[in-house]
Amino acid sequence: MPGFELFGDAERKEVNDVLDNGVLMRYGFDGMRNGHWKSKELEAQLQQTFKTNYAQLVSSGTAAVTIALASAGVGAGDEVIMPTFTFVASFEAIMALGAIPILVDIDATLTLDPIAVEKAITPKTKAVMVVQMCGSMGNMDALQRICNAHNVFLIEDACQAIGGTYNNKPLGSIGDLGCFSFDFVKTITCGEGGAVITNNEMYYLNADHYSDHGHDHIGNDRGAETHPFLGYNYRISELHAAVGLAQIKRLPEFLSIQKKNYTILRDSLATISDITFRTVPEGGEESYAFLNFFLPTLEIAQNVSKSFKENGIDGCFHYYDNNWHYIRKWDHLKDLKSLFPMSAEIKVGLEYLKTKEFTQSDHYIGRNISCLIKLSWTETEVKSRASKMVDIVKGIL
Ligand SMILES: *Cc1c(COP(=O)(O)O)cnc(C)c1O
């Protein structure tokens, strides 16, 4: 998935175009910019690529998740259901708005188990946030049905699944609002950046205003703009948007390399009968950013992960023992280590985390190995990596 692998002349040309023109900010300076609107151009490309009516570029994926929630009206005291396996940004964004993250178990899709979601719904639930982890997706039909039945928002964090689809719809475009990250390790990069996409005009306008101090962006005189509501600064710069504009044009090329490399690794590992692969819901197609597989036990997975590292197979993660992506190591969340006093509502709302066990999540994440698919490998390198991986796993089984 790494955007850090493939960039060069096309990206340089777009960035130099911004520097030569001299307007680094995305809003205003209409007279000075001589028709240069990199952010707007990239937003148009995002709408086309992800088949939605609206796209709002922002400063990061974390900002995108925060803005998507805010645009749907999530705020103090609301509960947002999210998976135990994700990136720390999920609960950071929820709590930044004063809302309470309700973590629930994942299933073999490696994201929300619809049954666990349904059980977690209370009168305070305002949104369900599905995180399309490692290039694939949750059971979107089931999740949508639950959200509709309980009248709650479905927010899609597709930061790690750029280019994946479900029933031919791009991931990110299925929920009420979808989020992308263009940080340095995602499929396409701006350096730092993110986007919110939606088909709903009101949510889009909320995202547009909220990400720039509540400015309404009407007319071309910044000073005369009004503020329909409070906001914050989550703007992207023209320099970052310029990098993304070059990158998004290369997305089909990146995805096809990913798929090719993924398929070589998967076909080799599939020859081992004790290996199973993560469930991709019917109608879904992965982005092939990662290859995820399950081993029979936690202990075997730990040994395989260790042996991969010792034998130079880099980029494979055993998330069970990882600080960033799984509930087990999030002590700062469980102990509510905050720089500043948190509201009583959040403190009380998070008490369940001190005692709650996520045995079903442990069952999947404990046995899962997730391998990053790189774009820069040669075919010889992928094949030799595949046969090394097979030898290592067979040696341990
Ligand atoms: C990367 C990522 C984010 C945050 O994106 P940033 O641009 O790094 O802020 C959020 N959610 C998921 C699933 C991610 O992988």
The ligand as an SDF file (V2000), in Angstrom:
LIG
                    3D

 15 15  0  0  0  0  0  0  0  0999 V2000
   -3.9150    6.0500    8.5040 C   0  0  0  0  0  0  0  0  0  0  0  0
   -5.2320    5.8340    9.1010 C   0  0  0  0  0  0  0  0  0  0  0  0
   -5.9610    6.8670    9.6820 C   0  0  0  0  0  0  0  0  0  0  0  0
   -5.4110    8.2340    9.9180 C   0  0  0  0  0  0  0  0  0  0  0  0
   -4.8450    8.8450    8.8210 O   0  0  0  0  0  0  0  0  0  0  0  0
   -3.7480   10.0090    8.9870 P   0  0  0  0  0  0  0  0  0  0  0  0
   -3.7500   10.6440    7.6450 O   0  0  0  0  0  0  0  0  0  0  0  0
   -2.4470    9.3410    9.3080 O   0  0  0  0  0  0  0  0  0  0  0  0
   -4.2170   10.9110   10.0500 O   0  0  0  0  0  0  0  0  0  0  0  0
   -7.2360    6.6010   10.1400 C   0  0  0  0  0  0  0  0  0  0  0  0
   -7.7700    5.3710   10.0390 N   0  0  0  0  0  0  0  0  0  0  0  0
   -7.0800    4.3480    9.5140 C   0  0  0  0  0  0  0  0  0  0  0  0
   -7.7220    3.0140    9.4020 C   0  0  0  0  0  0  0  0  0  0  0  0
   -5.7790    4.5360    9.0500 C   0  0  0  0  0  0  0  0  0  0  0  0
   -5.0900    3.5010    8.5560 O   0  0  0  0  0  0  0  0  0  0  0  0
  1  2  1  0
  2  3  1  0
  2 14  2  0
  3  4  1  0
  3 10  2  0
  4  5  1  0
  5  6  1  0
  6  7  2  0
  6  8  1  0
  6  9  1  0
 10 11  1  0
 11 12  2  0
 12 13  1  0
 12 14  1  0
 14 15  1  0
M  END
$$$$
